[in-house]
Amino acid sequence: MFTVGDKVLATSAVFGTEIWPAAEYGRTMYTIRQRIGPLLMKMQKRYGKVDNTGELTEKEIIRAERNSGVISNRVREIQMQNYQKKMEQKERRAKDLREGLQLYRSAKYEEALDKFESVLGSKPDPNEASAASYNVACCYSKLNQIQAGLSALEDALEAGYEDFKTIRTDPDLANIRKSEEFEPLLKRFDESFINENAINAIKSLFGLLKKE
C-alpha cells in the first residue's frame, strides 16, 4: 500500500508495453491520465510522515484575512509569490512548446513528446492545451501509434482546437486519418458538419433534397 511521501520512479508509457522513468512531474501526470490499458507503476517506499505543526496553509491564511476584512503584507506577499510562480510556469510551458516544435521538425518525435506532455501536465490554459495536445497527436501519428494519437487529438478538440481543415489535410496526421475512428471523432466536434446535417434534415422535411 502506498503512503504519503512514497516516490514514483517509473510508469507505463501512454501506449504500448514500454516503461518510462518518472523524470518530470508534468509528463508523469499526463501519462497516468492518458494511459491506454493497465497502468504499471514502480514506487519507492519512503515512509514519509505528514508534517503536522499546526501552522496554517497559505490558502487558510488568505481566507482568514479576507473574512476579517484586513489584508496584511503577508497575504500580499503570498499573492505576489503565487503570481510570479504562475508566470514562471507559463514561461516554462512556452519554452517547452518551442523546444518541442524544434525537436519535432528534426524528426525527434519521442523527445518532442516529452516537451509537449510536460506542458499538458502543468495546468496549461485552453490555448496551450489545445496546441500541445495537437502536437502530441502529430507525434503519435508519426510514430504510428494510432490509438494514442486519436486520444491526443480528442484532447485537442475538447480543449478548443477548431481548425478542422488542417486536421483533415495535415500530412503529419496521415496515419491517424487512416483509422476508421478518425471521421466519427471529428464529426463530434465539427460544427459545420453538424449544421450541414441539420440543414439537410430540415430540407428533407419539406421535400427539398434532390431525389435520385
Secondary structure, 3 states (H helix, E strand, C coil): CCCCCCEEEEEECCCCCCEEECCCHHHHHHHHHHCCCCCCEEEECCCCCCCCCCCCCHHHHHHHHHHHCCCCHHHHHHHHHHHHHHHHHHHHHHHHHHHHHHHHHCCCHHHHHHHHHHHHCCCCCHHHHHHHHHHHHHHHHHCCCHHHHHHHHHHHHHCCCCCHHHHHHCHHHHHHHCCCCHHHHHHHHCHHHHHHHHHHHHHHHCCCCCCC
